[in-house]
Amino acid sequence: MSGVYELREELLERAIERRIRVVAVSGELDMAAAPAFERALSDVVAGNEPTILDLSEVSFMDSTAIGAMLAVRRHAELRPGRFAVVCAPESEIERTLLYMGLDTAFSIVPSRGRAAAELANG
């Protein structure tokens, strides 16, 4: 079944005064899911809170979902220190993002803890 995914929002307490918003996605991010994924991600990053996009439980991601991430980045003018992407190490998702050179557009890290540390320093 295509477009089956779940998106959860959470908050992490940040070591300094602000909090970090976490968007955890699981399942498949394909052409059917991409528009809703883009809208949801855009809504979350519209505020000033640093955001972690956790893709560690995503089993499939196609170019439309990657395009949605890039569109949100461009629209929200996301800068380093404000947004990090978590991928399971050695996963297909991580390999795809790295192969496409998206580590130049996003901070791609192996865990939420690492992402939180980078955002706390940014």
BALOBA-1460 file (C-alpha; in Angstrom, 3 decimals):
// residues 122
<rec num="1" residu="m" x="0.000" y="0.000" z="0.000"/>
<rec num="2" residu="s" x="1.505" y="3.351" z="-0.965"/>
<rec num="3" residu="g" x="1.478" y="6.506" z="1.096"/>
<rec num="4" residu="v" x="1.110" y="4.728" z="4.426"/>
<rec num="5" residu="y" x="3.017" y="6.687" z="7.018"/>
<rec num="6" residu="e" x="2.640" y="8.096" z="10.483"/>
<rec num="7" residu="l" x="3.873" y="11.478" z="11.660"/>
<rec num="8" residu="r" x="4.252" y="12.269" z="15.366"/>
<rec num="9" residu="e" x="5.288" y="15.549" z="16.936"/>
<rec num="10" residu="e" x="7.184" y="15.697" z="20.209"/>
<rec num="11" residu="l" x="9.155" y="18.254" z="22.185"/>
<rec num="12" residu="l" x="12.594" y="17.795" z="23.716"/>
<rec num="13" residu="e" x="13.674" y="20.077" z="26.509"/>
<rec num="14" residu="r" x="16.705" y="21.966" z="25.352"/>
<rec num="15" residu="a" x="19.720" y="22.573" z="27.549"/>
<rec num="16" residu="i" x="19.198" y="26.302" z="27.119"/>
<rec num="17" residu="e" x="15.959" y="28.249" z="27.304"/>
<rec num="18" residu="r" x="14.322" y="27.076" z="24.047"/>
<rec num="19" residu="r" x="12.889" y="23.664" z="23.241"/>
<rec num="20" residu="i" x="13.490" y="21.413" z="20.231"/>
<rec num="21" residu="r" x="10.542" y="20.193" z="18.216"/>
<rec num="22" residu="v" x="10.775" y="16.602" z="16.964"/>
<rec num="23" residu="v" x="8.868" y="15.336" z="13.947"/>
<rec num="24" residu="a" x="9.081" y="11.538" z="13.926"/>
<rec num="25" residu="v" x="7.944" y="9.813" z="10.745"/>
<rec num="26" residu="s" x="7.477" y="6.105" z="10.169"/>
<rec num="27" residu="g" x="6.357" y="4.012" z="7.221"/>
<rec num="28" residu="e" x="6.561" y="4.958" z="3.558"/>
<rec num="29" residu="l" x="7.048" y="8.468" z="2.200"/>
<rec num="30" residu="d" x="6.115" y="8.272" z="-1.452"/>
<rec num="31" residu="m" x="4.258" y="10.308" z="-4.059"/>
<rec num="32" residu="a" x="0.923" y="9.717" z="-2.320"/>
<rec num="33" residu="a" x="2.210" y="10.838" z="1.082"/>
<rec num="34" residu="a" x="4.516" y="13.672" z="-0.026"/>
<rec num="35" residu="p" x="1.962" y="16.532" z="-0.168"/>
<rec num="36" residu="a" x="0.652" y="15.865" z="3.361"/>
<rec num="37" residu="f" x="4.222" y="15.331" z="4.613"/>
<rec num="38" residu="e" x="5.298" y="18.661" z="3.117"/>
<rec num="39" residu="r" x="2.328" y="20.528" z="4.657"/>
<rec num="40" residu="a" x="2.891" y="18.982" z="8.092"/>
<rec num="41" residu="l" x="6.639" y="19.646" z="8.050"/>
<rec num="42" residu="s" x="6.087" y="23.192" z="6.822"/>
<rec num="43" residu="d" x="3.648" y="23.864" z="9.673"/>
<rec num="44" residu="v" x="6.127" y="22.569" z="12.252"/>
<rec num="45" residu="v" x="9.113" y="24.609" z="11.040"/>
<rec num="46" residu="a" x="7.043" y="27.776" z="10.680"/>
<rec num="47" residu="g" x="7.886" y="28.662" z="14.295"/>
<rec num="48" residu="n" x="11.324" y="29.591" z="15.527"/>
<rec num="49" residu="e" x="11.990" y="26.401" z="17.472"/>
<rec num="50" residu="p" x="14.831" y="24.220" z="16.250"/>
<rec num="51" residu="t" x="13.467" y="21.050" z="14.660"/>
<rec num="52" residu="i" x="14.580" y="17.450" z="14.351"/>
<rec num="53" residu="l" x="13.102" y="15.418" z="11.502"/>
<rec num="54" residu="d" x="13.453" y="11.789" z="12.614"/>
<rec num="55" residu="l" x="13.345" y="9.468" z="9.598"/>
<rec num="56" residu="s" x="14.862" y="6.481" z="11.422"/>
<rec num="57" residu="e" x="11.608" y="4.505" z="11.154"/>
<rec num="58" residu="v" x="10.916" y="5.358" z="7.498"/>
<rec num="59" residu="s" x="11.059" y="2.197" z="5.388"/>
<rec num="60" residu="f" x="10.815" y="3.849" z="1.958"/>
<rec num="61" residu="m" x="11.307" y="7.379" z="0.661"/>
<rec num="62" residu="d" x="11.073" y="8.473" z="-2.950"/>
<rec num="63" residu="s" x="12.122" y="11.614" z="-4.772"/>
<rec num="64" residu="t" x="8.789" y="13.385" z="-4.145"/>
<rec num="65" residu="a" x="9.328" y="13.183" z="-0.376"/>
<rec num="66" residu="i" x="12.899" y="14.428" z="-0.788"/>
<rec num="67" residu="g" x="11.535" y="17.235" z="-2.943"/>
<rec num="68" residu="a" x="9.079" y="18.068" z="-0.168"/>
<rec num="69" residu="m" x="11.953" y="18.326" z="2.326"/>
<rec num="70" residu="l" x="13.864" y="20.634" z="-0.014"/>
<rec num="71" residu="a" x="10.773" y="22.784" z="-0.658"/>
<rec num="72" residu="v" x="10.231" y="23.217" z="3.100"/>
<rec num="73" residu="r" x="13.916" y="24.046" z="3.571"/>
<rec num="74" residu="r" x="13.782" y="26.670" z="0.846"/>
<rec num="75" residu="h" x="10.462" y="28.174" z="1.952"/>
<rec num="76" residu="a" x="11.358" y="28.319" z="5.655"/>
<rec num="77" residu="e" x="14.944" y="29.405" z="4.929"/>
<rec num="78" residu="l" x="16.207" y="26.706" z="7.277"/>
<rec num="79" residu="r" x="19.771" y="27.264" z="8.335"/>
<rec num="80" residu="p" x="22.301" y="24.998" z="10.051"/>
<rec num="81" residu="g" x="21.676" y="25.014" z="13.778"/>
<rec num="82" residu="r" x="17.923" y="25.140" z="13.288"/>
<rec num="83" residu="f" x="17.103" y="21.827" z="11.554"/>
<rec num="84" residu="a" x="18.585" y="18.308" z="11.660"/>
<rec num="85" residu="v" x="17.589" y="15.038" z="10.006"/>
<rec num="86" residu="v" x="17.982" y="11.714" z="11.843"/>
<rec num="87" residu="c" x="18.501" y="8.582" z="9.751"/>
<rec num="88" residu="a" x="19.307" y="5.099" z="10.957"/>
<rec num="89" residu="p" x="23.022" y="4.508" z="10.285"/>
<rec num="90" residu="e" x="23.695" y="2.489" z="7.119"/>
<rec num="91" residu="s" x="19.978" y="2.573" z="6.221"/>
<rec num="92" residu="e" x="18.636" y="2.896" z="2.703"/>
<rec num="93" residu="i" x="17.256" y="6.324" z="3.651"/>
<rec num="94" residu="e" x="20.663" y="7.546" z="4.841"/>
<rec num="95" residu="r" x="22.395" y="6.146" z="1.742"/>
<rec num="96" residu="t" x="19.848" y="7.825" z="-0.537"/>
<rec num="97" residu="l" x="20.183" y="11.230" z="1.127"/>
<rec num="98" residu="l" x="23.988" y="11.037" z="1.103"/>
<rec num="99" residu="y" x="24.097" y="9.790" z="-2.498"/>
<rec num="100" residu="m" x="21.975" y="12.759" z="-3.546"/>
<rec num="101" residu="g" x="24.368" y="15.131" z="-1.749"/>
<rec num="102" residu="l" x="21.736" y="16.283" z="0.707"/>
<rec num="103" residu="d" x="24.256" y="16.350" z="3.531"/>
<rec num="104" residu="t" x="25.155" y="19.766" z="2.104"/>
<rec num="105" residu="a" x="21.537" y="20.926" z="2.525"/>
<rec num="106" residu="f" x="20.737" y="19.242" z="5.839"/>
<rec num="107" residu="s" x="22.607" y="18.146" z="8.926"/>
<rec num="108" residu="i" x="22.174" y="14.348" z="8.690"/>
<rec num="109" residu="v" x="22.915" y="12.576" z="11.968"/>
<rec num="110" residu="p" x="22.521" y="9.036" z="13.379"/>
<rec num="111" residu="s" x="20.451" y="9.805" z="16.497"/>
<rec num="112" residu="r" x="18.146" y="12.296" z="18.171"/>
<rec num="113" residu="g" x="20.776" y="12.839" z="20.861"/>
<rec num="114" residu="r" x="23.358" y="13.844" z="18.281"/>
<rec num="115" residu="a" x="20.810" y="16.084" z="16.557"/>
<rec num="116" residu="a" x="19.877" y="17.759" z="19.856"/>
<rec num="117" residu="a" x="23.546" y="18.349" z="20.641"/>
<rec num="118" residu="e" x="24.137" y="19.963" z="17.244"/>
<rec num="119" residu="l" x="21.042" y="22.144" z="17.579"/>
<rec num="120" residu="a" x="22.001" y="23.174" z="21.124"/>
<rec num="121" residu="n" x="25.339" y="24.376" z="19.776"/>
<rec num="122" residu="g" x="23.805" y="26.105" z="16.752"/>
